[in-house]
């Protein structure tokens, strides 16, 4: 798999090659069109107009990029700015992707790869926060029991200790108990 810099260089080279092929094809067509114009000028008294030359076929886009490798099953709705949308549409129009969805998925995947170090730091910090939150909740529960504000709780039910979505199997233990819908697949996980 190519890293970000390799992908950029390959992309730049591909775009440059396409521009050169396009310019060459257009120059050839202009030359043929000029020839037709000359024929028209010389044949006007006879009123014979030769057919215009056909438009040149545009070069096909090489496919050095493995864009369609992964199966994507998650849907994320997002609002993006005009500039980002223009970039996405540019990639689709250039033929690098068939749909906006494919272009966005690729750009997100590359962004995640490019920011792996930041995501690692966030993941580590979030694990610490979850641990501290759990410890704080336990301390508050102990304080409530010690001052008589709460009845001693029964042992937690096993299904509450290790909550997971029945459809997608994702671990939901760390999520607040009030959540009624699995944030990963949208399945209802709690009866109201």
N, C-alpha and C positions, 0 to 999 in steps of 0.2 A: 504494500500500500504506500502511496506517495505521501510525503509530508507536505505541509502547507507551502513551503518555498518551492519544492519541486513541482507542485500542482500549478503555482502561479507562473513559473517559467514555461511549463508545457502549455498552459492556457495562452500566455502571451505569444508564444511561437505559433500556435495553431491559429490564433486570430490574425497574426501578421501574415501567415501563409494564405489564409482565406482572403484577406484584403488584396494581396498580390494577385491571386488567381482571379478575383472579381475584377480588378482593374484591367488585367490582361484581356479577359473576356469582353469587357466593355469597350476597350480600345479596338479589338477585332470587329466588334459590331459597329462601332462608329465608322471604321474604315469601309465596311460593306455598305453602310448607310450612305456614306459620301459617294461611293461608286454608283449607287442607285440614283442619288440626286443628280449626278452628272448625266446619267442615262436619260433621266426625265427631261433635263434641260435641253439635251440634244434631240430628243424625240418629241418635243411638245408640238411642233407643227404636224406631226403625224398622229398625235393624240394616242400614242401607245404608252401606257404606264406599266413598267415592269413591276412585279410583286416585290414588296419589301422583304429584306432578308429576315429570316426568323431570329428571334431573340436568342442569344447564346444560352446554353444550359449553364446554370450556376454550379460551381463546384460543390460536391457533396462534403459534408462535414465529417472529418475523420473522427473515429471514436477511440481516442487513447485513454479516456477517462472511464473508470468503472462506476458510473453514476447509479445504475439500477441493481445494486448488489443486495441490499437488505430488503426484507419484507417489513413494511411499516404498518402497524395496526392501531396506533394511538392517534387520536385527533386532538389538536390544540387550536382553539380559535384565538387569533391575536390581531390587534390593530397595529399597523405599521405606517410609517410616514410615506409621503409621496416619492421621495428620493429612493427609499428602499424598494418600493413597488416598481419604480422605473428600472432599477437594477435587475429585479426578478424578471420583469417582462422582457428585458434585453436578453437575458440568458435563454428564455423560452423562444423568443423570436430568432435568435441566432441558431436555434436547433440543438443547443446543449441539453435541454430538457424538454419533455413533451408537455408538461403542465407546470403551473405555478407551484403546485403542491410538491412536485419533485424537486424543483429549484430551492424552495424554502427548506425542505428536509435536508438537502445536501448542505446548504449554507449553515443550518443549525448544527448538523453533525460536524462540519469543519470548525465551527466556532467552539463547540464543546472540546474538540481535540486541541484547538489552539489555547484554550484556557484550562487545561487539565490541572495545572498547578494551583490555580485559584480555586477550582472546584474541590480539590483535595483539602485545601485549607478550610473552606466553608464546611465540608463534610465533617472534618475533625472538630471544628468549633461547635457544630450542631450536635454532635454526639456528646460533647461536654455539657452543652446547655440542657440536653434531655436528661442526662445523668443528674445534674444539679437540680433540675425541676422535680425529678422523682424523689430525690433526697429531701427537698424542701416540703413536698407534699406529705412525705412520711413523717417529718418533724412536726408539721402542723397537725396531722392526725394524732400523733402521740401527745402533743400539748392539749388538744381538745379532750382526749381521754383522761389525761392527768388532772385537768381542772374540772372534770365532770360535765363538759359541754357536749360530749358525744358518748354514745353507748359503745362498748367494745364491739368491733366489727367481727362478723363471722369470717372465717377464712374465705378468701376470694374463690369464686367458682373457676374451675380449670379453663372454661371457655373465655373468661374475661382475662385470665393471665396471659394467654397466647391467642389474641384475636387475629384472625386472618380472613381474607375475602374467600367465600366459597367458590366464586367463579374464577378469579384470576390467581388466587393463592398467595397474593402479596400479604406481607406481615403488616398488621394494622395496630400492633400493640402500643407503639409510641404515639399514635394519634389520639386526640381527645376523645373521650367516650361519647360525647354528644354528637359526633359525626354519624350521620345516618346513611350516607352513600359512599361507597368506595371511591376515593379520588383517582384511582388508577384505571378502573373500568366502568364506573358509573352504576354498579350493582347496589341495590338497597341492602344494607348490612344490619339495620336496626329497625324493628317494628315500632311504629308510633302509635 
